[in-house]
Amino acid sequence: MKRLLAFTGFAIGICALAGSAQADCGSISIAEMNWASAGVAANVDKIILEEGYGCTVKLVSGDTMTTFTSMDEKGEPDVAPEFWVNSARIQLNKAATEGRLVIAAEILSDGAVEGWWIPKFVADKNPTIKTVQQALAHPELFPAPGNPAKGAIFNCPRGWNCQVSTTNLYRALGAKEKNFELIETATAAELDSSISDAFAKKTGWLGYYWAPTPILGTYEMVKLSFDVPHDLNDWSACTSVANCPNPKVNSYPTSQAFTVVTKRLADRAPDAMEYMKKRKWTNATVNTVLAWQHENQGTNEATAKHFLDTMPDIWTKWLPPEIVEKVRASL
């Protein structure tokens, strides 16, 4: 009987410890931001934290500044998986220094990419074209819609700040004098269509685009250099300012996106926090995942499961072996 009681007490102790470990993780709220890469990342986190760590995860709608303000002032949600720090770098650093928020992994390990691109099939046939300036020497390779005697540069969608920077760079490069038209696009869908049409017809295309995006996961594009370093001061004072009187050639900045976590969660769930510090992926990975989502009209949850199913070589590096096995079993 003593042995039985001792064993029972031992078993209860083990269960209590297990319950305590799960309680340490407990309930976590994650912002499912309103753009594709961040939405998929939130669902990847949900699956891994629930199946691997025994957390209870609630996804809440979010966007950049509303989510940041709520986390900073109210401590909720607990996690913003993909926070673009350029939009609030000073405020984020202040919140981290004062102990309200913790900056975890740089989720996009190579940063977000902006620039002017050409199709890879054009680059392959014209290996000397490495810079925008070299492309502008060949308007015949990038015919304007309805006016093939001129070259075309496709602008960013109307109302976006990149429309301003692209227009200023068009002027700074003297592209009009080099026989190029600046083609305005009303929406992102219209810009996307111009690229898909170019690939369907095997016609040259030159213009603004960014990553991570489904388009760059679907079509092989090459980003051209502006042959100058990024000048932050000139970018802020002129390149990104509408109607700047004397724009200069400049390179686009690389934007950074980090996972941001409340200090409260970081303190009570150290194992989950270790995962948040390691979880990152490249533009190439995200482009491929988003291309699958676009082609299959997948939800963020379905796309997260597709990623976990098809790219274990990436996500298993984020986790201890025993957690990997739990997530694999759930799939």
C-alpha positions in Angstrom: 0.0 0.0 0.0 2.9 2.4 0.8 4.4 1.6 -2.5 1.1 2.2 -4.2 0.6 5.5 -2.4 4.2 6.6 -3.2 3.7 5.7 -6.9 0.3 7.6 -7.0 2.0 10.6 -5.4 4.8 10.4 -8.0 2.3 10.2 -10.8 0.3 13.1 -9.5 3.5 15.1 -9.2 4.4 14.4 -12.8 0.9 15.4 -14.0 1.1 18.6 -11.9 4.5 19.4 -13.5 3.1 18.7 -17.0 0.1 20.9 -16.2 2.4 23.6 -14.9 4.5 23.5 -18.1 1.4 23.9 -20.3 0.1 26.7 -18.0 3.3 28.5 -18.5 2.4 28.8 -22.2 -1.4 29.0 -21.6 -3.4 31.2 -23.9 -1.6 33.3 -26.5 -3.2 35.9 -28.9 -1.5 36.4 -32.2 -2.2 39.2 -34.7 -3.2 37.8 -38.1 -2.1 40.9 -40.1 -4.1 41.8 -43.2 -1.5 40.9 -45.8 -0.6 37.5 -47.1 2.9 36.8 -45.8 2.0 37.9 -42.2 -1.3 36.0 -42.3 0.4 32.8 -43.2 3.1 33.3 -40.6 0.4 33.8 -37.9 -1.1 30.4 -38.8 2.2 28.7 -38.9 2.8 30.0 -35.4 -0.6 28.8 -34.3 -0.1 25.3 -35.4 3.4 25.0 -34.0 2.5 26.6 -30.6 -0.6 24.5 -30.2 0.6 21.2 -31.5 4.2 21.5 -30.3 4.0 23.4 -27.1 0.4 22.8 -25.9 -0.6 26.4 -26.0 -4.1 27.7 -26.7 -3.8 30.2 -29.5 -6.3 32.8 -30.6 -5.8 34.7 -33.9 -7.0 38.3 -33.9 -7.3 40.7 -36.8 -4.5 43.2 -37.1 -2.6 45.8 -39.1 0.7 47.6 -38.5 0.0 50.6 -36.3 -3.2 49.6 -34.6 -1.6 46.3 -33.5 1.5 48.0 -32.3 -0.4 50.6 -30.3 -2.5 48.0 -28.7 0.5 45.9 -27.7 2.4 48.9 -26.4 -0.5 50.4 -24.4 -2.6 47.3 -23.4 -0.2 44.4 -23.7 -2.4 42.6 -26.3 -2.3 40.8 -28.6 0.8 38.9 -27.4 2.5 38.5 -30.7 2.8 40.4 -34.0 4.6 37.9 -36.3 5.6 40.3 -39.0 6.0 43.9 -37.9 7.5 46.3 -40.3 9.7 48.4 -38.1 10.3 51.3 -40.5 6.7 52.4 -39.7 7.5 52.8 -36.0 11.1 52.2 -35.4 11.5 54.9 -32.7 8.4 53.9 -30.8 9.3 50.2 -30.9 12.8 50.9 -29.6 11.4 53.0 -26.8 8.9 50.2 -25.9 11.6 47.6 -25.9 14.0 49.8 -23.8 11.2 50.5 -21.3 10.4 46.7 -21.0 6.9 46.5 -22.5 7.8 44.7 -25.8 10.5 42.3 -26.9 11.9 42.2 -30.4 12.4 38.5 -31.5 13.5 37.1 -34.9 13.8 39.1 -38.0 11.1 37.0 -39.7 12.1 38.1 -43.2 15.8 37.2 -42.9 16.8 39.0 -46.1 14.4 41.9 -45.6 11.7 43.1 -47.9 12.9 44.0 -51.4 11.8 46.8 -53.6 13.2 47.9 -57.0 13.0 47.8 -60.8 12.8 44.3 -62.3 13.0 42.6 -65.7 12.0 39.1 -66.7 14.7 36.5 -66.3 14.2 35.4 -69.9 15.2 39.0 -71.0 18.2 39.0 -68.6 19.3 35.6 -69.9 19.3 36.8 -73.5 20.9 40.1 -72.6 23.6 39.3 -70.0 25.2 42.7 -70.2 22.0 44.3 -68.6 22.7 44.4 -64.9 21.7 48.0 -64.1 18.7 50.2 -64.7 20.9 52.5 -66.7 21.9 49.6 -69.0 18.3 48.6 -69.5 17.4 52.2 -70.5 19.9 52.0 -73.3 17.5 49.4 -75.0 14.0 50.7 -75.2 13.3 48.2 -78.0 13.5 45.4 -75.4 10.7 46.8 -73.3 8.0 48.0 -75.8 5.3 50.3 -74.5 1.7 48.9 -74.8 0.2 50.2 -78.0 3.3 52.1 -78.9 6.2 49.6 -79.5 8.4 52.5 -80.9 8.9 53.5 -77.3 10.1 51.7 -74.2 7.9 51.4 -71.1 8.5 51.6 -67.4 5.6 50.4 -65.3 4.9 52.5 -62.2 3.7 51.5 -58.8 -0.1 51.6 -58.2 -1.7 55.0 -57.9 -1.8 56.4 -54.3 1.1 54.3 -53.0 4.3 56.0 -51.9 6.3 53.9 -54.3 4.5 55.7 -57.2 6.2 58.9 -56.0 9.7 57.3 -55.8 9.3 55.6 -59.1 8.2 58.8 -60.8 11.2 60.7 -59.3 13.6 58.0 -60.4 12.2 58.1 -63.9 12.9 61.8 -63.9 16.4 61.5 -62.3 17.4 58.9 -64.9 16.3 61.0 -67.8 14.2 58.0 -69.0 11.8 60.2 -71.1 14.8 61.5 -73.0 15.9 57.9 -73.5 12.6 57.2 -75.3 10.7 55.6 -72.4 7.2 56.2 -71.3 6.1 55.9 -67.6 3.0 53.6 -67.6 0.7 54.4 -64.6 -1.2 51.5 -63.0 -4.4 52.1 -61.1 -4.1 49.0 -58.9 -1.8 46.2 -57.8 -3.9 43.8 -59.9 -3.3 45.9 -63.0 0.4 45.9 -62.3 0.3 42.1 -61.8 -1.5 41.7 -65.1 1.1 43.6 -67.0 3.7 41.1 -65.7 1.7 38.0 -66.4 0.9 39.3 -69.9 4.5 39.9 -70.6 5.4 36.4 -69.6 2.5 34.9 -71.7 3.7 36.8 -74.8 7.4 36.5 -74.0 7.7 40.3 -74.2 10.1 42.5 -72.3 8.9 44.2 -69.2 10.6 46.9 -67.0 9.2 48.4 -63.9 8.6 48.6 -60.1 7.9 45.6 -58.0 8.5 44.3 -54.5 8.9 41.0 -52.5 7.7 38.9 -50.9 4.7 38.4 -53.2 3.0 35.7 -55.2 4.0 37.2 -58.5 7.7 36.8 -57.8 7.0 33.2 -56.7 5.2 32.5 -59.9 7.4 34.4 -62.5 11.2 34.5 -62.5 12.3 38.1 -62.4 15.7 39.8 -62.0 16.1 42.9 -59.9 18.4 45.5 -61.5 20.9 47.7 -59.7 20.7 51.5 -59.8 24.5 51.5 -59.6 24.5 53.8 -56.5 24.2 53.1 -52.8 21.0 53.9 -50.9 21.1 57.5 -49.6 18.7 57.7 -46.7 18.9 61.5 -46.4 18.2 62.1 -50.0 15.5 59.4 -50.0 13.7 61.2 -47.1 14.2 64.7 -48.5 13.5 64.1 -52.2 13.2 60.6 -53.7 10.1 59.8 -51.7 8.6 63.3 -51.8 6.1 64.2 -54.5 7.2 66.8 -57.0 10.7 67.0 -55.7 12.3 69.6 -58.0 15.7 68.0 -58.5 15.6 64.2 -57.9 18.8 62.2 -58.0 19.4 58.5 -58.8 19.0 56.5 -55.6 18.6 52.9 -54.6 15.5 51.6 -52.8 16.0 50.8 -49.1 15.7 47.3 -47.7 12.9 47.2 -45.2 13.0 45.1 -42.1 10.2 43.0 -40.5 10.6 41.5 -37.0 8.4 39.4 -34.7 7.4 41.5 -31.7 6.2 39.9 -28.5 4.9 41.4 -25.3 7.2 41.2 -22.3 4.6 39.4 -20.3 4.5 36.5 -22.8 8.3 36.4 -23.1 8.6 36.1 -19.3 5.9 33.4 -18.8 6.5 31.2 -21.9 10.3 31.0 -22.3 10.1 27.9 -24.6 7.7 29.6 -26.9 9.9 32.6 -26.9 12.9 30.5 -28.0 10.8 29.5 -31.0 10.0 33.1 -31.7 13.7 34.0 -31.7 14.5 31.3 -34.3 11.5 31.4 -36.6 12.6 33.2 -39.8 12.4 32.6 -43.6 13.7 34.1 -46.8 11.9 36.1 -49.5 12.4 33.1 -51.9 10.6 30.8 -49.4 7.7 33.2 -48.9 7.4 33.9 -52.6 7.0 30.2 -53.3 4.5 29.7 -50.4 2.4 32.7 -51.5 2.5 31.6 -55.2 0.9 28.3 -54.0 -1.7 30.2 -52.0 -2.6 32.3 -55.0 -2.8 29.4 -57.5 -4.9 27.3 -55.1 -7.0 30.1 -53.6 -5.8 28.8 -50.3 -6.7 30.3 -46.9 -3.9 31.4 -44.6 -4.5 28.2 -42.5 -4.3 25.9 -45.5 -1.2 27.7 -46.8 0.5 27.3 -43.4 -0.2 23.6 -43.4 1.1 23.3 -47.0 4.3 25.0 -45.9 4.7 22.6 -42.9 4.0 19.6 -45.1 6.3 20.5 -48.0 9.2 22.5 -46.4 10.3 20.6 -43.3 13.9 21.3 -44.0 13.1 24.9 -43.1 10.8 24.8 -40.1 12.4 21.8 -38.3 15.5 24.0 -37.7 13.4 26.3 -35.5 12.4 23.6 -33.0 13.9 21.0 -30.6 13.6 17.4 -31.9 10.8 16.5 -29.5 8.7 19.4 -30.6 9.3 18.6 -34.3 7.9 15.1 -33.7 4.7 16.5 -32.1 4.1 18.9 -35.0 4.9 16.2 -37.6 2.4 13.9 -35.8 -0.3 16.6 -36.0 0.2 17.0 -39.7 
